[in-house]
Amino acid sequence: MNVRITDVDFHLENSFIVINYKIEGSLPNEHLTIDLTFVTENNEILKPKTISGDVGTKNFGDGVKSIQWDIMTDKVSLAGNLKASVTVTSSKVFYGGPSNALLSVVVPGLGGYFVDKNKTRAITTTITTLGLLGYGISQNNLSNKYYDDYKASEDPAEIDDLYNKANEAHHKAYIASGLAIGIWAFDIIWVTIKGYRNMNEAKSYDRSFHNNGLGLNYINDSWQLKYSVSF
């Protein structure tokens, strides 16, 4: 995991302690879990309860972030030196959606590079498709050359040989081009399907961390009824 937390600092603002930090090195669509603790000068661990802002699990992205700790609600007594500790773990990387199929329309295999963890498939698709297309074009050019020579030749033995070579090269060009188009079309369809699966998986993952409706929160050493709505 290359993501890291830097530039952690905090200050008192009314009844809140505001913690600022910076995320660096996260991947696109990577869901992170951000956790906050404080360490006293006696090495006691304080775990804030009533916090809001850039904390928990979601797709944060890189940049400067902020967490607000409501110390009045938590009814904590703070004295001496404190050290804020912001930790990060990678929960899941979600890959691209169905729109990446447009990339595969332009270059075979390119869309697959953004929707799948395994990049080998995308690279293989690109090399195979372009290789077959190149071979098909070369065989088609060779077929045209043999056919031009066939029309210009006056030697009966040579005429038959050139005609057969032209047909053979044309047949190879037809098969290679057909395979390339088939692989290309399959890649576009596969990227579309995989992209939709990625999109649905990301939505399901987000819903698991943002449940709407009635629930309970444990605040100030007691259970309190809550109602949450996600937008």
TORTOR-475628 format. One record per residue: x, y, z of N, C-alpha, C in turn. Coordinates in Angstrom, 1 decimal. Last residue first. Layout:
BEGIN
<r <X, Y, Z>, <X, Y, Z>, <X, Y, Z>>;
...
//
This chain:
BEGIN
<r <-27.0, 11.1, 1.2>, <-27.3, 11.8, 0.0>, <-26.2, 11.5, -1.0>>;
<r <-28.6, 9.3, 3.9>, <-27.4, 9.5, 3.0>, <-27.8, 10.2, 1.7>>;
<r <-29.7, 9.8, 7.1>, <-30.1, 9.8, 5.7>, <-28.8, 10.1, 4.8>>;
<r <-30.5, 8.5, 10.3>, <-29.5, 9.0, 9.3>, <-30.0, 8.8, 7.9>>;
<r <-31.3, 8.9, 13.6>, <-31.9, 8.7, 12.3>, <-30.9, 9.3, 11.2>>;
<r <-30.8, 7.4, 16.8>, <-30.4, 8.2, 15.7>, <-31.2, 7.9, 14.5>>;
<r <-30.8, 7.1, 20.3>, <-31.5, 6.8, 19.1>, <-31.0, 7.8, 18.0>>;
<r <-28.0, 6.1, 22.3>, <-28.9, 7.2, 21.9>, <-29.5, 6.8, 20.5>>;
<r <-26.6, 4.7, 25.2>, <-27.1, 4.4, 23.8>, <-28.1, 5.5, 23.5>>;
<r <-23.7, 6.0, 26.9>, <-25.2, 5.6, 26.8>, <-25.6, 5.5, 25.4>>;
<r <-21.3, 7.3, 27.1>, <-21.5, 6.2, 27.9>, <-23.0, 5.7, 28.0>>;
<r <-21.4, 9.3, 25.1>, <-21.4, 9.7, 26.5>, <-21.8, 8.5, 27.4>>;
<r <-22.9, 7.1, 22.7>, <-22.3, 8.4, 23.0>, <-22.5, 8.7, 24.5>>;
<r <-23.6, 4.9, 20.4>, <-23.1, 4.9, 21.8>, <-22.3, 6.2, 22.0>>;
<r <-26.6, 5.0, 18.5>, <-25.2, 5.4, 18.6>, <-24.8, 5.3, 20.1>>;
<r <-28.8, 3.1, 16.4>, <-28.3, 3.4, 17.8>, <-26.9, 3.9, 17.7>>;
<r <-31.3, 3.9, 14.0>, <-30.2, 3.1, 14.5>, <-29.9, 3.6, 15.9>>;
<r <-33.4, 4.3, 11.1>, <-33.2, 4.3, 12.5>, <-32.0, 3.5, 12.9>>;
<r <-31.9, 5.3, 7.9>, <-32.9, 4.8, 8.8>, <-32.6, 4.9, 10.2>>;
<r <-29.2, 4.0, 5.8>, <-30.2, 5.0, 6.1>, <-31.2, 4.4, 7.2>>;
<r <-25.8, 3.4, 5.9>, <-27.1, 2.8, 6.1>, <-28.1, 3.8, 6.5>>;
<r <-23.1, 3.4, 4.7>, <-24.1, 4.5, 4.8>, <-25.5, 4.0, 4.8>>;
<r <-21.7, 1.2, 4.2>, <-21.1, 2.2, 5.2>, <-22.0, 3.4, 5.4>>;
<r <-23.0, -0.1, 2.4>, <-22.7, -0.9, 3.6>, <-22.2, 0.0, 4.7>>;
<r <-23.1, 1.6, 0.2>, <-24.3, 1.5, 1.0>, <-24.0, 0.8, 2.3>>;
<r <-20.5, 1.2, -0.8>, <-20.8, 2.5, -0.2>, <-22.1, 2.4, 0.7>>;
<r <-20.8, -1.4, -1.8>, <-19.8, -1.1, -0.8>, <-20.1, 0.1, -0.1>>;
<r <-22.7, -1.0, -3.8>, <-23.0, -1.8, -2.7>, <-22.1, -1.6, -1.5>>;
<r <-21.2, 0.7, -5.5>, <-22.4, 1.2, -4.9>, <-22.8, 0.4, -3.7>>;
<r <-19.2, -1.1, -6.3>, <-18.8, 0.2, -5.5>, <-20.0, 0.7, -4.8>>;
<r <-20.7, -3.0, -7.7>, <-19.9, -3.4, -6.5>, <-19.6, -2.2, -5.6>>;
<r <-21.6, -1.5, -9.8>, <-22.5, -2.0, -8.8>, <-21.9, -2.4, -7.6>>;
<r <-19.1, -0.9, -11.1>, <-20.0, 0.2, -10.6>, <-21.0, -0.3, -9.6>>;
<r <-18.2, -3.5, -11.7>, <-17.4, -2.6, -10.8>, <-18.3, -1.5, -10.2>>;
<r <-20.3, -4.3, -13.5>, <-20.1, -5.0, -12.3>, <-19.3, -4.2, -11.3>>;
<r <-19.8, -2.4, -15.5>, <-21.1, -2.4, -14.8>, <-21.0, -3.1, -13.5>>;
<r <-17.2, -3.3, -16.4>, <-17.4, -1.9, -15.8>, <-18.7, -1.8, -15.0>>;
<r <-17.8, -5.8, -17.4>, <-16.9, -5.7, -16.2>, <-17.1, -4.3, -15.5>>;
<r <-19.4, -5.0, -19.6>, <-19.9, -5.9, -18.5>, <-19.1, -5.7, -17.3>>;
<r <-17.4, -3.5, -21.0>, <-18.7, -2.9, -20.7>, <-19.3, -3.7, -19.5>>;
<r <-15.4, -5.3, -21.5>, <-15.1, -4.1, -20.7>, <-16.4, -3.5, -20.2>>;
<r <-16.8, -7.2, -23.1>, <-16.3, -7.6, -21.8>, <-16.0, -6.4, -20.9>>;
<r <-17.3, -5.6, -25.4>, <-18.4, -6.2, -24.7>, <-17.9, -6.5, -23.3>>;
<r <-14.6, -5.1, -26.2>, <-15.5, -4.0, -25.9>, <-16.7, -4.5, -25.1>>;
<r <-13.7, -7.7, -26.6>, <-13.1, -6.9, -25.6>, <-14.0, -5.7, -25.2>>;
<r <-15.2, -8.5, -28.8>, <-15.4, -9.2, -27.5>, <-14.8, -8.4, -26.4>>;
<r <-14.2, -6.8, -30.8>, <-15.6, -6.7, -30.4>, <-15.8, -7.4, -29.0>>;
<r <-11.5, -7.9, -30.8>, <-11.8, -6.4, -30.6>, <-13.2, -6.2, -30.0>>;
<r <-11.9, -10.5, -31.6>, <-11.3, -10.2, -30.3>, <-11.6, -8.8, -29.9>>;
<r <-13.1, -10.0, -34.2>, <-13.8, -10.7, -33.2>, <-13.3, -10.5, -31.8>>;
<r <-11.0, -8.6, -35.5>, <-12.3, -7.9, -35.3>, <-13.1, -8.6, -34.2>>;
<r <-9.1, -10.7, -35.5>, <-8.8, -9.4, -34.9>, <-10.1, -8.7, -34.5>>;
<r <-10.4, -12.7, -37.1>, <-10.0, -13.0, -35.7>, <-9.8, -11.7, -34.9>>;
<r <-10.5, -11.2, -39.5>, <-11.8, -11.7, -38.8>, <-11.5, -12.0, -37.4>>;
<r <-7.8, -10.9, -40.2>, <-8.7, -9.7, -39.9>, <-9.9, -10.1, -39.2>>;
<r <-7.1, -13.7, -40.5>, <-6.4, -12.8, -39.5>, <-7.3, -11.6, -39.1>>;
<r <-8.8, -14.5, -42.6>, <-8.9, -15.1, -41.3>, <-8.3, -14.2, -40.2>>;
<r <-8.0, -12.7, -44.7>, <-9.4, -12.7, -44.3>, <-9.6, -13.4, -42.9>>;
<r <-5.3, -13.3, -45.0>, <-5.7, -11.9, -44.6>, <-7.1, -11.9, -44.1>>;
<r <-5.5, -15.9, -45.9>, <-4.9, -15.6, -44.6>, <-5.3, -14.3, -44.1>>;
<r <-6.8, -15.5, -48.4>, <-7.5, -16.3, -47.3>, <-6.9, -16.0, -46.0>>;
<r <-4.9, -14.0, -49.7>, <-6.2, -13.4, -49.4>, <-6.9, -14.1, -48.3>>;
<r <-2.9, -15.9, -49.9>, <-2.6, -14.7, -49.1>, <-3.9, -14.0, -48.7>>;
<r <-4.2, -17.7, -51.6>, <-3.8, -18.2, -50.3>, <-3.5, -17.0, -49.4>>;
<r <-4.6, -16.2, -53.9>, <-5.8, -16.7, -53.2>, <-5.4, -17.1, -51.7>>;
<r <-2.0, -15.7, -54.7>, <-2.9, -14.5, -54.4>, <-4.1, -15.0, -53.6>>;
<r <-1.1, -18.3, -55.2>, <-0.5, -17.5, -54.1>, <-1.4, -16.3, -53.7>>;
<r <-2.7, -18.9, -57.4>, <-2.8, -19.7, -56.1>, <-2.3, -18.9, -54.9>>;
<r <-1.7, -17.1, -59.2>, <-3.1, -17.0, -58.8>, <-3.4, -17.8, -57.5>>;
<r <0.9, -17.8, -59.5>, <0.6, -16.5, -58.9>, <-0.8, -16.4, -58.4>>;
<r <0.6, -20.4, -60.6>, <1.2, -20.3, -59.3>, <0.9, -18.9, -58.7>>;
<r <-0.7, -19.7, -63.1>, <-1.4, -20.6, -62.1>, <-0.8, -20.4, -60.7>>;
<r <1.3, -18.2, -64.2>, <0.0, -17.6, -64.0>, <-0.7, -18.4, -62.9>>;
<r <3.5, -19.9, -64.6>, <3.6, -18.8, -63.6>, <2.2, -18.2, -63.2>>;
<r <2.4, -21.4, -66.7>, <2.8, -22.1, -65.4>, <2.9, -21.0, -64.3>>;
<r <2.0, -19.4, -68.7>, <0.9, -20.3, -68.2>, <1.3, -20.9, -66.8>>;
<r <3.2, -16.2, -68.8>, <3.7, -17.6, -68.7>, <2.6, -18.4, -68.0>>;
<r <2.5, -13.7, -68.7>, <2.1, -14.4, -69.9>, <2.5, -15.8, -69.9>>;
<r <1.4, -11.4, -66.1>, <2.2, -12.5, -66.6>, <1.6, -13.2, -67.8>>;
<r <-0.4, -9.5, -65.1>, <0.6, -9.1, -66.1>, <1.4, -10.2, -66.7>>;
<r <-2.0, -10.9, -63.4>, <-2.6, -10.3, -64.6>, <-1.6, -9.8, -65.6>>;
<r <-0.1, -11.7, -61.5>, <-0.9, -12.7, -62.2>, <-1.5, -12.1, -63.5>>;
<r <0.7, -9.3, -60.5>, <1.7, -10.0, -61.2>, <1.0, -11.1, -62.1>>;
<r <-1.7, -8.7, -59.1>, <-1.2, -7.8, -60.2>, <-0.2, -8.5, -61.1>>;
<r <-1.7, -10.8, -57.3>, <-2.8, -10.7, -58.3>, <-2.4, -9.8, -59.5>>;
<r <0.5, -10.3, -55.8>, <0.4, -11.5, -56.5>, <-0.6, -11.4, -57.6>>;
<r <-0.4, -7.9, -54.7>, <0.8, -7.9, -55.5>, <0.8, -9.1, -56.4>>;
<r <-2.6, -8.7, -53.2>, <-2.8, -7.7, -54.3>, <-1.6, -7.7, -55.2>>;
<r <-1.4, -10.3, -51.3>, <-2.3, -10.9, -52.3>, <-2.5, -10.0, -53.5>>;
<r <0.1, -8.4, -50.0>, <0.8, -9.5, -50.7>, <-0.1, -10.1, -51.7>>;
<r <-1.9, -7.0, -48.8>, <-1.0, -6.3, -49.7>, <-0.3, -7.3, -50.6>>;
<r <-2.9, -9.0, -47.2>, <-3.8, -8.4, -48.2>, <-3.0, -7.7, -49.2>>;
<r <-0.8, -9.5, -45.5>, <-1.2, -10.5, -46.4>, <-2.1, -10.0, -47.5>>;
<r <-0.8, -7.0, -44.1>, <0.4, -7.4, -44.9>, <0.1, -8.5, -45.9>>;
<r <-3.2, -7.1, -42.8>, <-3.0, -6.1, -43.8>, <-1.8, -6.4, -44.7>>;
<r <-2.9, -9.3, -41.1>, <-3.9, -9.3, -42.2>, <-3.7, -8.3, -43.3>>;
<r <-0.8, -8.4, -39.5>, <-0.6, -9.5, -40.4>, <-1.6, -9.6, -41.5>>;
<r <-2.2, -6.3, -38.2>, <-1.0, -6.0, -39.0>, <-0.7, -7.1, -40.0>>;
<r <-4.2, -7.7, -36.9>, <-4.6, -6.7, -37.9>, <-3.4, -6.4, -38.9>>;
<r <-2.6, -9.3, -35.2>, <-3.5, -9.9, -36.3>, <-3.9, -9.0, -37.3>>;
<r <-1.5, -7.2, -33.7>, <-0.7, -8.1, -34.4>, <-1.4, -8.8, -35.5>>;
<r <-3.8, -6.1, -32.5>, <-3.0, -5.3, -33.4>, <-2.0, -6.1, -34.3>>;
<r <-4.5, -8.4, -30.9>, <-5.4, -7.7, -31.9>, <-4.7, -6.9, -33.0>>;
<r <-2.3, -8.9, -29.3>, <-2.8, -9.9, -30.2>, <-3.7, -9.3, -31.3>>;
<r <-1.9, -6.5, -27.9>, <-0.8, -7.0, -28.8>, <-1.4, -8.0, -29.8>>;
<r <-4.4, -6.2, -26.6>, <-3.8, -5.1, -27.5>, <-2.8, -5.7, -28.5>>;
<r <-4.5, -8.6, -25.1>, <-5.6, -8.2, -26.1>, <-5.1, -7.2, -27.1>>;
<r <-2.3, -8.3, -23.4>, <-2.3, -9.4, -24.4>, <-3.4, -9.1, -25.5>>;
<r <-3.1, -6.1, -21.9>, <-1.9, -6.0, -22.7>, <-1.9, -7.1, -23.8>>;
<r <-5.3, -7.2, -20.6>, <-5.5, -6.0, -21.5>, <-4.3, -5.9, -22.4>>;
<r <-4.2, -9.3, -19.2>, <-5.2, -9.6, -20.2>, <-5.3, -8.4, -21.2>>;
<r <-2.5, -8.0, -17.4>, <-1.9, -8.9, -18.5>, <-2.9, -9.1, -19.6>>;
<r <-3.6, -6.7, -15.4>, <-3.3, -5.9, -16.6>, <-2.8, -6.7, -17.8>>;
<r <-6.0, -7.3, -13.2>, <-5.0, -8.0, -14.0>, <-4.8, -7.3, -15.3>>;
<r <-8.0, -5.6, -12.4>, <-6.7, -5.5, -11.6>, <-5.6, -6.2, -12.5>>;
<r <-9.9, -3.7, -14.7>, <-9.5, -5.0, -14.2>, <-8.1, -4.9, -13.5>>;
<r <-10.4, -1.4, -16.0>, <-11.5, -2.0, -15.3>, <-11.1, -3.3, -14.6>>;
<r <-8.2, -0.4, -17.4>, <-8.8, 0.5, -16.3>, <-9.9, -0.2, -15.5>>;
<r <-7.6, -2.2, -19.3>, <-6.5, -1.8, -18.4>, <-7.1, -1.0, -17.2>>;
<r <-9.8, -2.4, -20.9>, <-9.6, -3.4, -19.9>, <-8.5, -3.1, -18.9>>;
<r <-9.4, -0.2, -22.6>, <-10.5, -0.1, -21.6>, <-10.3, -1.2, -20.5>>;
<r <-7.4, -1.3, -24.3>, <-7.2, -0.2, -23.5>, <-8.2, 0.0, -22.4>>;
<r <-8.2, -3.4, -26.0>, <-7.6, -3.7, -24.7>, <-7.3, -2.6, -23.8>>;
<r <-7.9, -1.5, -29.0>, <-8.3, -2.8, -28.3>, <-7.5, -3.1, -27.1>>;
<r <-8.7, 1.8, -29.0>, <-7.5, 0.9, -29.0>, <-8.0, -0.4, -28.3>>;
<r <-11.4, 2.7, -29.3>, <-10.3, 3.4, -30.0>, <-9.0, 2.5, -30.1>>;
<r <-12.9, 0.9, -27.9>, <-13.3, 1.2, -29.3>, <-12.1, 1.8, -30.0>>;
<r <-11.7, 1.1, -25.4>, <-11.4, -0.1, -26.2>, <-11.9, 0.0, -27.6>>;
<r <-12.8, 3.5, -24.6>, <-11.3, 3.4, -24.8>, <-11.0, 2.2, -25.7>>;
<r <-15.4, 2.8, -24.3>, <-15.1, 3.7, -25.4>, <-13.6, 3.7, -25.7>>;
<r <-15.3, 1.3, -22.0>, <-15.5, 0.6, -23.2>, <-15.2, 1.5, -24.4>>;
<r <-15.4, 3.0, -19.9>, <-14.1, 2.7, -20.4>, <-14.2, 1.8, -21.7>>;
<r <-18.0, 3.1, -19.0>, <-17.6, 4.1, -20.0>, <-16.2, 3.8, -20.6>>;
<r <-18.4, 1.2, -17.0>, <-18.6, 0.8, -18.4>, <-18.2, 1.8, -19.4>>;
<r <-15.7, 2.1, -14.6>, <-17.0, 1.7, -15.0>, <-17.1, 1.4, -16.5>>;
<r <-12.6, 1.0, -12.9>, <-13.5, 1.8, -13.7>, <-14.8, 1.2, -14.1>>;
<r <-12.3, -0.5, -9.6>, <-11.9, -0.2, -10.9>, <-13.0, 0.5, -11.7>>;
<r <-11.6, 0.1, -6.2>, <-12.7, -0.2, -7.2>, <-12.2, 0.3, -8.6>>;
<r <-9.9, -1.3, -3.7>, <-9.7, -0.5, -4.8>, <-10.8, -0.9, -5.8>>;
<r <-10.4, -1.2, -0.1>, <-10.6, -1.8, -1.4>, <-10.4, -0.8, -2.5>>;
<r <-9.0, -0.2, 2.2>, <-10.1, -1.2, 2.3>, <-10.4, -1.9, 1.0>>;
<r <-6.0, 0.6, 3.5>, <-6.7, 0.5, 2.3>, <-7.8, -0.6, 2.4>>;
<r <-5.7, 2.7, 6.4>, <-5.6, 1.4, 5.8>, <-6.4, 1.3, 4.5>>;
<r <-4.2, 5.2, 8.3>, <-4.9, 4.8, 7.1>, <-4.7, 3.4, 6.8>>;
<r <-4.3, 7.3, 11.2>, <-3.8, 6.1, 10.5>, <-4.7, 5.8, 9.3>>;
<r <-3.3, 9.9, 13.1>, <-4.2, 9.6, 12.0>, <-3.6, 8.4, 11.3>>;
<r <-2.9, 11.1, 16.3>, <-2.4, 10.0, 15.4>, <-3.5, 9.7, 14.4>>;
<r <-1.8, 13.9, 18.1>, <-2.8, 13.3, 17.3>, <-2.2, 12.2, 16.4>>;
<r <-0.9, 14.3, 21.4>, <-0.4, 14.0, 20.1>, <-1.5, 13.3, 19.3>>;
<r <-0.7, 16.7, 24.0>, <-1.4, 15.7, 23.3>, <-0.8, 15.5, 21.9>>;
<r <0.3, 17.7, 27.3>, <0.6, 17.6, 25.8>, <-0.2, 16.5, 25.2>>;
<r <-2.3, 18.9, 29.6>, <-0.9, 18.5, 29.2>, <-0.8, 18.4, 27.7>>;
<r <-5.6, 17.8, 29.4>, <-4.6, 18.5, 30.1>, <-3.2, 18.0, 29.6>>;
<r <-9.1, 17.5, 29.1>, <-7.8, 17.4, 28.4>, <-6.8, 18.3, 29.2>>;
<r <-11.9, 15.6, 29.5>, <-11.0, 16.6, 30.2>, <-9.6, 16.4, 29.7>>;
<r <-14.8, 15.2, 27.6>, <-13.5, 14.8, 27.9>, <-12.7, 15.9, 28.6>>;
<r <-17.5, 15.0, 26.5>, <-17.2, 15.4, 27.9>, <-15.8, 14.8, 28.4>>;
<r <-18.4, 14.7, 24.0>, <-17.7, 13.6, 24.6>, <-17.4, 13.8, 26.0>>;
<r <-19.4, 17.3, 23.6>, <-20.3, 16.2, 23.6>, <-19.7, 15.0, 24.3>>;
<r <-17.0, 18.7, 23.7>, <-18.0, 19.0, 24.7>, <-19.0, 17.9, 24.8>>;
<r <-15.5, 17.8, 21.6>, <-15.0, 17.4, 22.9>, <-16.1, 17.8, 24.0>>;
<r <-15.9, 16.8, 18.6>, <-16.7, 17.5, 19.5>, <-16.4, 17.1, 21.0>>;
<r <-13.5, 17.0, 16.1>, <-13.9, 16.2, 17.3>, <-14.6, 17.1, 18.3>>;
<r <-13.3, 16.9, 12.7>, <-13.7, 17.7, 13.8>, <-14.1, 16.8, 15.0>>;
<r <-10.7, 16.7, 10.3>, <-11.6, 16.0, 11.2>, <-12.0, 16.9, 12.3>>;
<r <-9.7, 17.2, 6.9>, <-10.0, 17.7, 8.2>, <-11.0, 16.9, 8.9>>;
<r <-7.1, 17.1, 4.3>, <-8.4, 16.7, 4.9>, <-8.5, 17.3, 6.3>>;
<r <-5.6, 17.7, 1.2>, <-5.7, 18.1, 2.6>, <-7.1, 17.7, 3.1>>;
<r <-5.0, 14.8, -1.0>, <-5.2, 16.2, -0.6>, <-5.3, 16.4, 0.9>>;
<r <-6.6, 12.0, -2.7>, <-5.5, 12.7, -2.2>, <-5.9, 14.2, -1.8>>;
<r <-9.6, 10.2, -1.7>, <-8.8, 10.9, -2.7>, <-7.6, 11.6, -2.0>>;
<r <-11.6, 8.8, -0.3>, <-11.2, 10.2, 0.1>, <-10.5, 10.9, -1.0>>;
<r <-14.1, 6.8, -0.3>, <-13.1, 7.2, -1.3>, <-12.7, 8.6, -1.0>>;
<r <-14.3, 5.5, 3.1>, <-14.9, 6.0, 1.8>, <-13.8, 6.3, 0.8>>;
<r <-14.7, 5.2, 6.5>, <-14.3, 4.5, 5.3>, <-15.1, 5.1, 4.1>>;
<r <-13.4, 7.6, 8.8>, <-14.2, 6.5, 8.5>, <-13.7, 5.8, 7.2>>;
<r <-13.2, 11.1, 8.0>, <-12.8, 10.0, 8.8>, <-13.8, 8.8, 8.5>>;
<r <-13.5, 14.1, 7.5>, <-12.8, 13.1, 6.7>, <-12.2, 12.0, 7.6>>;
<r <-16.3, 14.7, 9.6>, <-15.4, 15.1, 8.6>, <-14.7, 14.0, 7.8>>;
<r <-16.5, 14.0, 13.1>, <-17.1, 14.2, 11.8>, <-16.0, 14.7, 10.8>>;
<r <-17.0, 12.4, 16.3>, <-16.2, 13.0, 15.3>, <-16.9, 13.1, 13.9>>;
<r <-17.3, 11.4, 19.2>, <-18.1, 12.3, 18.4>, <-17.3, 13.0, 17.4>>;
<r <-15.0, 9.9, 20.1>, <-16.3, 9.2, 19.7>, <-17.1, 10.1, 18.8>>;
<r <-11.5, 9.3, 20.3>, <-12.6, 10.2, 20.1>, <-13.9, 9.5, 19.6>>;
<r <-9.6, 7.7, 22.5>, <-10.3, 7.4, 21.2>, <-11.6, 8.3, 21.1>>;
<r <-6.5, 8.0, 23.8>, <-7.8, 8.6, 23.8>, <-8.5, 8.3, 22.5>>;
<r <-4.1, 6.3, 25.7>, <-4.8, 6.4, 24.4>, <-6.2, 7.0, 24.5>>;
<r <-1.3, 7.5, 27.4>, <-2.7, 7.0, 27.4>, <-3.3, 7.3, 26.1>>;
<r <1.2, 8.6, 27.8>, <1.1, 7.5, 26.8>, <-0.3, 6.8, 27.0>>;
<r <1.3, 10.9, 29.1>, <1.5, 9.7, 29.9>, <1.3, 8.4, 29.1>>;
<r <0.6, 12.7, 27.2>, <2.0, 12.7, 27.6>, <2.4, 11.5, 28.5>>;
<r <-1.7, 10.9, 25.1>, <-1.3, 11.9, 26.1>, <0.2, 11.8, 26.4>>;
<r <-2.8, 10.6, 21.8>, <-1.9, 10.0, 22.8>, <-1.5, 11.1, 23.8>>;
<r <-5.7, 9.9, 20.0>, <-4.8, 10.8, 20.6>, <-4.0, 10.1, 21.7>>;
<r <-6.9, 8.7, 16.7>, <-6.6, 8.6, 18.2>, <-5.7, 9.7, 18.7>>;
<r <-8.7, 7.9, 13.9>, <-8.1, 8.9, 14.7>, <-8.0, 8.5, 16.2>>;
<r <-8.6, 6.4, 10.6>, <-8.9, 6.3, 12.1>, <-8.1, 7.4, 12.8>>;
<r <-9.9, 5.7, 7.5>, <-9.1, 6.7, 8.3>, <-9.6, 6.6, 9.7>>;
<r <-9.8, 3.5, 4.9>, <-10.3, 3.7, 6.3>, <-9.4, 4.6, 7.1>>;
<r <-10.5, 4.1, 1.5>, <-9.6, 4.0, 2.6>, <-10.4, 4.1, 3.9>>;
<r <-10.9, 3.0, -1.8>, <-11.6, 3.3, -0.6>, <-10.6, 3.1, 0.6>>;
<r <-9.9, 4.2, -4.8>, <-9.4, 3.4, -3.7>, <-10.2, 3.9, -2.4>>;
<r <-10.2, 5.6, -7.2>, <-11.3, 4.7, -6.7>, <-10.9, 3.8, -5.6>>;
<r <-6.8, 5.8, -7.7>, <-8.1, 6.2, -8.2>, <-9.1, 5.2, -7.7>>;
<r <-4.8, 5.5, -4.7>, <-5.1, 5.1, -6.1>, <-6.5, 5.6, -6.5>>;
<r <-2.8, 7.8, -2.8>, <-3.9, 6.9, -2.9>, <-4.2, 6.6, -4.4>>;
<r <-0.7, 9.5, -2.3>, <-0.4, 8.2, -2.9>, <-1.6, 7.3, -3.0>>;
<r <-1.6, 11.2, 0.7>, <-0.8, 11.2, -0.5>, <-0.7, 9.7, -1.0>>;
<r <-3.5, 13.3, 2.7>, <-3.4, 12.0, 2.2>, <-2.6, 12.1, 0.9>>;
<r <-3.0, 15.3, 5.6>, <-2.9, 15.2, 4.2>, <-2.8, 13.7, 3.8>>;
<r <-4.9, 17.0, 8.2>, <-3.9, 16.1, 7.7>, <-3.9, 16.0, 6.2>>;
<r <-6.1, 18.5, 11.1>, <-5.9, 18.6, 9.7>, <-4.8, 17.6, 9.4>>;
<r <-8.6, 18.6, 13.5>, <-7.4, 17.9, 13.1>, <-7.2, 18.0, 11.6>>;
<r <-10.0, 20.6, 15.9>, <-9.9, 20.4, 14.5>, <-8.6, 19.8, 14.1>>;
<r <-12.0, 20.2, 18.6>, <-10.6, 20.1, 18.2>, <-10.6, 19.7, 16.7>>;
<r <-14.6, 22.4, 19.6>, <-14.1, 21.4, 18.7>, <-12.6, 21.4, 18.7>>;
<r <-15.8, 24.6, 20.7>, <-15.9, 23.3, 21.5>, <-15.3, 22.2, 20.7>>;
<r <-13.5, 26.7, 19.2>, <-14.7, 26.7, 20.0>, <-14.7, 25.4, 20.9>>;
<r <-10.9, 24.9, 18.4>, <-11.8, 25.9, 17.7>, <-13.2, 25.8, 18.3>>;
<r <-7.6, 24.0, 18.7>, <-8.9, 24.1, 19.3>, <-9.7, 25.2, 18.7>>;
<r <-5.8, 22.0, 16.3>, <-6.0, 23.2, 17.1>, <-7.4, 23.2, 17.7>>;
<r <-3.3, 19.9, 14.8>, <-4.6, 20.1, 15.3>, <-4.6, 21.4, 16.1>>;
<r <-1.7, 17.9, 12.1>, <-1.7, 18.9, 13.2>, <-3.1, 19.2, 13.7>>;
<r <0.2, 16.1, 9.9>, <-0.9, 16.0, 10.9>, <-0.7, 17.1, 11.9>>;
<r <1.7, 15.6, 7.5>, <1.3, 16.9, 7.9>, <0.1, 16.9, 8.9>>;
<r <0.4, 12.5, 6.0>, <1.4, 13.4, 6.3>, <0.8, 14.7, 6.9>>;
<r <-0.2, 9.1, 5.3>, <-0.7, 10.3, 5.9>, <0.5, 11.2, 6.3>>;
<r <-0.2, 7.2, 2.2>, <0.3, 7.6, 3.5>, <-0.3, 8.9, 4.0>>;
<r <-0.3, 4.5, -0.1>, <-1.0, 5.7, 0.5>, <-0.4, 6.0, 1.9>>;
<r <0.7, 2.1, -1.0>, <1.6, 3.3, -1.1>, <1.0, 4.5, -0.5>>;
<r <0.8, -1.2, 0.0>, <0.0, 0.0, 0.0>, <0.9, 1.2, 0.0>>;
//
